[in-house]
Amino acid sequence: MRLYQGIVPALTPEIFTTLFSAGIRSASKFFSYGDARLASDTNLSLTTIVLLREQLLQLPPFRVQCRPASPIIKTQKYISTGIPHLDVLLGGGLRCGGITQVFGHTVTGKTQLCLAAATTASSSDFQVHIIDSNGSYSLERIREVCLRRGLNENSLENIHVYPVCTPWDLIDVLDKLQARFRDQLARSDSSSLVIIDSLATLFWPYLGPGNRQSKAMLAYVAEALREFMQIKVCACVVVNFQIHSGGGKEKPALGSAWHQAPHTHIQMKRLHRDSSVVEMLIHHSAPILINPDFTLRTCRAALSAAGLTAEDYLA
């Protein structure tokens, strides 16, 4: 979100000019600075900085509680995951206009699923934007998955990888993608797949009791993804951890600041510790048009050098 005069009462013309001169031109940039650094770089008082921060956090994109998933996903366009059985369970694939959360413990195939979806989408001429916080999407690995799946290597030019290390890096990339999508809107109606792997890696170290700023930024991420889907035809996939919630139950990480955002959840787990077979359980937060006679909500796939590949049976 770009800063401009009057966006909140504390951002007076004088303060806006001071921040602009210091290269602080967006809310995400402002939040990425500590109070001491802001005071040093801008000569603003700590009282002014704290007041401005508190007022910016009250803006809709930064409110701590994330808005729930839209009650109905209207678009009927899908992007294949590259796993036919999973596409069936999802009603056709990754639905454009929806946020799909992929979560599970480590080494359960979350990134392999994303690689399968990314290479499949790029071979169908979709633009794929991967925001990578794990260093898992090297050109060599993407090319290997593409070739092992029998896809056209030339389609790799449709895949764009953005390495990030912090939540502030992520927000900067989302802001730039939003501007890119707006520019493309005037020139093309092509569809896109956006993958964040992993959101939890970026935010988990910063979340905790009283850490309101990080929770607000997490809500902003959800709002930015919704904005993408309003600008153009786009499907979003977000990778998350799985944590214990007490009573022997488990749930996705990131808490209330995120859990209402996804429309669809894919929970992944290995059948056995040494097994290469992964089971995927599907749950929808928002109504999806699926054949009412099709009651199965789980399927299986195998971990391989080609990413996640289809098993020849449904579970």
C-alpha positions, 0 to 999 in steps of 0.5 A: 500500500502506497503512502499518501498525504491524509491516508491517516490523520497523523500523516501530515504533508510535512511528515509525508514529505519527510518519509518520502525524502527518506525513501519510505513510500509504502506502508510495508516499507514503513513497517519494515523499519524499527522505531529507532531507525525511523527516528534516526533516518527521518528525525521524527520524534518517537511519539510521532512514529508510534502514533503514525504506526498505530493509525496505519494499523487501523486501515482495512488491509492491516487489521489483525483479523483477516476477513473470511473467505468469500461465501461463493467463488464465482469463476468457473476457470481452473488450473490443473494441479498435474494430479488428475485425482486431486483435480477431481476432488477440487472440482476441476483443479485450482480454482481461479478466484480462490486461495488454496492452502496446502499444509502438513508436516515436513517432508509430506510433499507440499513443495512437490505438489507446488512444483507439479502444479507450477510446471503443469500450469506453465505448459498450458501457457499460464503465467506462474509466479512463485514466491520462494522462502525456502530456496526450493525452486531453482531453475535446475529443479524446475527444469528436472520436474518439467522434463520428467513429467514430459512437458515442454521445456520452453514453457519454463519462460512462463515461470517467475521465481521471487526469493524472499527472506522476511515478511517485508520482502513478501509484501514488497513482492506482492505490491510489485506483482499487483502493479504488474497485474494492473499493467497486464490487465490493459494488455492481456487477459491471460490467467496466472497462478501465484504460489507462496511457499512457505508463508509459515516460514516467513511469519512463524518467527515473528508471531507471538502474544502481542505481536500485533504488527506481524498479525496485521501484515499477515492479514494484509497478505490475504487482502493482497491475494484477494486484490490479485483475483479482482484484478485478473483471473488468478489462482493462489496457492499458499503453503503452511505448516501443521501444528498440534492444537491440543487434545491430540488434534492438529491444525494449520499454523498462523492462527486467527490472523490467517485461518479464515483466508483460504477457500480450500485446504489440502492437508497432506500426510505420508501413509507411513514414515518410510513411504513415498505415498502421500495422502491428501485430504480436501476441505472447503471453507467456501461453497464449491461446485462439485458433483454431489454424488462424488463423496470422496475427499481424499486421494493419494499420490507418490513423491518422486523426482517429477514432483508429486505424481498420480497414483492409479487409485483413489482412497 
